[in-house]
Amino acid sequence: MEFLVRTVNLLPADTDPSERDRLRKGERARADELRAAGMLKRLWRVPGRNATVQLYEAADATELHAALASLPMFPWMEITVEPLATHPQEQ
């Protein structure tokens, strides 16, 4: 099943720069793992915002939640998820 995931990073501006760097590196490494596993299909930045749009493929919402919760930035993310269904013209 495919899911459109929108995230906004709410990490406080006063976060220690070394902690911010550690989290960013961890986020990139985990995203690479999710790509290798075939879950994270696409990733886009939202210009002018500290936000992303992502396309995930997961067996169900529970598997998707586990993947999102595994991201180092998860505690500081506002996340919205839209499950996607195939349009009849795509079949």
N, CA, C and O of each residue as an XYZ file, in Angstrom:
364
protein
N       0.841     -1.170      0.000
C       0.000      0.000      0.000
C       0.891      1.240      0.000
O       1.921      1.275      0.672
N       0.481      2.255     -0.761
C       1.261      3.484     -0.808
C       0.659      4.549      0.104
O      -0.554      4.619      0.297
N       1.550      5.378      0.660
C       1.149      6.442      1.570
C       1.894      7.714      1.204
O       3.102      7.688      0.970
N       1.171      8.828      1.154
C       1.790     10.135      0.999
C       1.981     10.695      2.409
O       1.018     10.851      3.160
N       3.225     10.992      2.756
C       3.562     11.445      4.111
C       4.124     12.855      4.018
O       5.036     13.125      3.237
N       3.570     13.745      4.821
C       4.060     15.122      4.903
C       4.609     15.338      6.305
O       3.953     15.013      7.295
N       5.819     15.888      6.384
C       6.410     16.143      7.690
C       6.852     17.603      7.785
O       7.259     18.218      6.800
N       6.758     18.128      8.989
C       7.288     19.440      9.313
C       8.228     19.239     10.494
O       7.848     18.648     11.504
N       9.451     19.731     10.363
C      10.450     19.596     11.419
C      10.233     20.711     12.436
O      10.288     21.890     12.087
N       9.987     20.342     13.695
C       9.732     21.307     14.757
C      10.852     21.317     15.795
O      10.638     21.720     16.938
N      12.043     20.875     15.397
C      13.185     20.890     16.308
C      13.416     22.330     16.763
O      13.524     23.223     15.922
N      13.495     22.580     18.076
C      13.661     23.952     18.569
C      14.896     24.630     17.983
O      15.943     24.003     17.821
N      14.762     25.904     17.671
C      15.853     26.678     17.065
C      17.076     26.739     17.962
O      18.197     26.882     17.474
N      16.873     26.633     19.267
C      18.003     26.734     20.200
C      18.666     25.387     20.486
O      19.455     25.275     21.425
N      18.354     24.359     19.684
C      19.001     23.058     19.851
C      20.499     23.205     19.608
O      20.924     23.874     18.667
N      21.285     22.574     20.463
C      22.737     22.623     20.330
C      23.143     22.195     18.915
O      22.660     21.176     18.421
N      24.017     22.954     18.263
C      24.416     22.628     16.885
C      24.978     21.218     16.723
O      24.735     20.580     15.699
N      25.715     20.723     17.698
C      26.258     19.362     17.564
C      25.138     18.323     17.644
O      25.199     17.296     16.968
N      24.126     18.581     18.457
C      22.972     17.673     18.534
C      22.171     17.729     17.244
O      21.721     16.695     16.750
N      21.990     18.908     16.700
C      21.290     19.080     15.426
C      22.014     18.301     14.318
O      21.375     17.623     13.513
N      23.336     18.402     14.281
C      24.133     17.696     13.281
C      24.011     16.185     13.461
O      23.867     15.451     12.483
N      24.067     15.722     14.704
C      23.927     14.291     14.989
C      22.572     13.775     14.510
O      22.488     12.708     13.902
N      21.524     14.528     14.784
C      20.179     14.120     14.371
C      20.047     14.110     12.847
O      19.451     13.189     12.288
N      20.582     15.099     12.184
C      20.515     15.147     10.710
C      21.241     13.970     10.079
O      20.738     13.358      9.137
N      22.420     13.651     10.593
C      23.165     12.501     10.072
C      22.404     11.203     10.318
O      22.345     10.338      9.444
N      21.830     11.069     11.496
C      21.038      9.879     11.816
C      19.805      9.768     10.941
O      19.427      8.675     10.519
N      19.186     10.898     10.673
C      17.991     10.933      9.819
C      18.343     10.475      8.404
O      17.607      9.693      7.802
N      19.455     10.954      7.880
C      19.891     10.564      6.538
C      20.213      9.077      6.481
O      19.828      8.393      5.533
N      20.911      8.579      7.485
C      21.266      7.156      7.510
C      20.012      6.286      7.571
O      19.924      5.273      6.877
N      19.044      6.681      8.399
C      17.819      5.876      8.517
C      17.003      5.956      7.226
O      16.418      4.957      6.808
N      16.956      7.119      6.596
C      16.248      7.240      5.317
C      16.895      6.349      4.254
O      16.203      5.726      3.449
N      18.211      6.297      4.260
C      18.916      5.410      3.316
C      18.530      3.953      3.555
O      18.347      3.194      2.603
N      18.407      3.564      4.813
C      17.996      2.188      5.147
C      16.570      1.918      4.668
O      16.287      0.851      4.123
N      15.681      2.878      4.871
C      14.297      2.702      4.428
C      14.206      2.646      2.903
O      13.372      1.921      2.359
N      15.058      3.406      2.210
C      15.120      3.322      0.746
C      15.592      1.933      0.315
O      15.004      1.314     -0.571
N      16.663      1.451      0.956
C      17.216      0.136      0.613
C      16.199     -0.977      0.855
O      16.187     -1.979      0.141
N      15.350     -0.798      1.861
C      14.321     -1.789      2.175
C      13.115     -1.678      1.244
O      12.212     -2.513      1.297
N      13.098     -0.643      0.386
C      11.999     -0.478     -0.554
C      10.789      0.237      0.020
O       9.747      0.290     -0.634
N      10.894      0.787      1.221
C       9.754      1.478      1.833
C       9.666      2.937      1.416
O       8.593      3.411      1.043
N      10.778      3.653      1.474
C      10.803      5.066      1.103
C      11.059      5.144     -0.397
O      12.167      4.881     -0.864
N      10.023      5.509     -1.141
C      10.109      5.520     -2.599
C      10.584      6.850     -3.160
O      11.385      6.872     -4.095
N      10.107      7.959     -2.607
C      10.462      9.295     -3.083
C      10.497     10.245     -1.895
O       9.838     10.019     -0.880
N      11.284     11.320     -2.041
C      11.425     12.313     -0.984
C      11.616     13.675     -1.631
O      12.501     13.849     -2.469
N      10.795     14.636     -1.246
C      10.879     15.992     -1.773
C      10.979     16.990     -0.621
O      10.404     16.770      0.445
N      11.707     18.082     -0.834
C      11.706     19.208      0.102
C      10.563     20.129     -0.289
O      10.157     20.170     -1.450
N      10.048     20.869      0.685
C       9.051     21.894      0.408
C       9.782     23.228      0.472
O      10.188     23.643      1.558
N       9.964     23.913     -0.654
C      10.714     25.167     -0.656
C      10.123     26.186      0.329
O       8.908     26.354      0.436
N      11.028     26.853      1.036
C      10.617     27.892      1.967
C      10.120     27.403      3.304
O       9.723     28.207      4.148
N      10.133     26.097      3.516
C       9.663     25.530      4.788
C      10.635     24.445      5.233
O      11.374     23.891      4.419
N      10.631     24.154      6.498
C      11.419     23.044      7.018
C      10.516     21.808      6.989
O      10.152     21.258      8.028
N      10.167     21.391      5.773
C       9.162     20.350      5.584
C       9.535     19.469      4.400
O      10.318     19.857      3.533
N       8.955     18.274      4.389
C       9.158     17.324      3.294
C       7.839     16.669      2.912
O       6.877     16.663      3.681
N       7.821     16.122      1.709
C       6.749     15.257      1.234
C       7.428     13.974      0.808
O       8.447     13.998      0.117
N       6.859     12.848      1.223
C       7.488     11.554      0.963
C       6.455     10.564      0.452
O       5.275     10.648      0.793
N       6.904      9.639     -0.357
C       6.064      8.539     -0.811
C       6.632      7.261     -0.213
O       7.780      6.896     -0.469
N       5.817      6.589      0.584
C       6.205      5.335      1.223
C       5.368      4.194      0.668
O       4.240      4.392      0.218
N       5.938      3.005      0.707
C       5.187      1.783      0.419
C       5.364      0.874      1.621
O       6.484      0.535      2.003
N       4.241      0.483      2.213
C       4.270     -0.375      3.403
C       3.088     -1.337      3.338
O       2.103     -1.085      2.644
N       3.201     -2.435      4.065
C       2.131     -3.433      4.074
C       0.833     -2.845      4.614
O      -0.254     -3.162      4.131
N       0.961     -1.981      5.626
C      -0.217     -1.385      6.252
C       0.210     -0.180      7.091
O       1.391      0.158      7.154
N      -0.758      0.453      7.726
C      -0.470      1.656      8.520
C       0.426      1.351      9.713
O       1.216      2.200     10.123
N       0.314      0.166     10.267
C       1.155     -0.208     11.411
C       2.619     -0.273     11.006
O       3.486      0.218     11.729
N       2.901     -0.878      9.853
C       4.278     -0.951      9.366
C       4.809      0.449      9.045
O       5.966      0.755      9.336
N       3.975      1.292      8.451
C       4.388      2.662      8.160
C       4.697      3.407      9.453
O       5.714      4.096      9.541
N       3.837      3.277     10.450
C       4.072      3.965     11.724
C       5.409      3.545     12.330
O       6.158      4.388     12.824
N       5.706      2.268     12.296
C       6.983      1.779     12.845
C       8.161      2.404     12.101
O       9.159      2.772     12.720
N       8.052      2.525     10.789
C       9.130      3.135     10.005
C       9.294      4.604     10.373
O      10.416      5.065     10.581
N       8.199      5.339     10.457
C       8.274      6.760     10.795
C       8.795      6.961     12.221
O       9.589      7.868     12.472
N       8.354      6.123     13.139
C       8.798      6.239     14.535
C      10.273      5.908     14.690
O      10.887      6.284     15.688
N      10.850      5.210     13.721
C      12.269      4.857     13.786
C      13.178      6.009     13.351
O      14.396      5.923     13.506
N      12.612      7.065     12.820
C      13.412      8.212     12.387
C      13.910      8.995     13.601
O      13.124      9.271     14.508
N      15.176      9.357     13.645
C      15.713     10.094     14.801
C      14.980     11.398     15.097
O      14.910     11.810     16.255
N      14.432     12.059     14.073
C      13.729     13.329     14.273
C      12.260     13.147     14.644
O      11.559     14.135     14.865
N      11.785     11.915     14.717
C      10.368     11.641     14.963
C       9.779     12.434     16.133
O       8.676     12.964     15.999
N      10.470     12.537     17.274
C       9.862     13.279     18.394
C       9.592     14.752     18.086
O       8.792     15.387     18.773
N      10.241     15.296     17.073
C      10.099     16.718     16.733
C       9.403     16.931     15.399
O       9.535     17.996     14.797
N       8.663     15.932     14.929
C       7.992     16.050     13.636
C       6.487     16.158     13.806
O       5.881     15.481     14.636
N       5.906     17.024     13.000
C       4.456     17.021     12.815
C       4.242     16.230     11.528
O       4.780     16.595     10.483
N       3.465     15.153     11.591
C       3.330     14.229     10.458
C       1.861     14.081     10.076
O       0.994     13.906     10.933
N       1.600     14.154      8.783
C       0.276     13.797      8.275
C       0.470     12.696      7.234
O       1.437     12.700      6.472
N      -0.471     11.755      7.220
C      -0.385     10.595      6.338
C      -1.679     10.480      5.543
O      -2.775     10.583      6.093
N      -1.533     10.265      4.247
C      -2.684     10.013      3.381
C      -2.487      8.668      2.700
O      -1.568      8.519      1.894
N      -3.338      7.674      3.010
C      -3.251      6.414      2.270
C      -3.704      6.661      0.833
O      -4.646      7.416      0.592
N      -3.035      6.028     -0.104
C      -3.331      6.230     -1.524
C      -3.932      4.966     -2.127
O      -3.529      3.852     -1.795
N      -4.893      5.155     -3.011
C      -5.511      4.042     -3.728
C      -5.301      4.278     -5.222
O      -5.283      5.420     -5.681
N      -5.147      3.213     -5.959
C      -4.924      3.307     -7.400
C      -6.176      3.864     -8.077
O      -7.294      3.435     -7.790
N      -5.978      4.796     -8.953
C      -7.078      5.377     -9.730
C      -7.422      4.405    -10.850
O      -6.526      3.766    -11.401
N      -8.708      4.278    -11.200
C      -9.097      3.345    -12.276
C      -8.372      3.597    -13.596
O      -8.147      2.651    -14.351
N      -8.003      4.833    -13.895
C      -7.296      5.107    -15.154
C      -5.852      4.605    -15.128
O      -5.202      4.552    -16.172
N      -5.351      4.241    -13.968
C      -3.979      3.743    -13.845
C      -3.905      2.220    -13.995
O      -2.810      1.657    -14.005
N      -5.018      1.571    -14.108
C      -5.017      0.104    -14.181
C      -4.946     -0.403    -15.587
O      -4.937     -1.615    -15.807
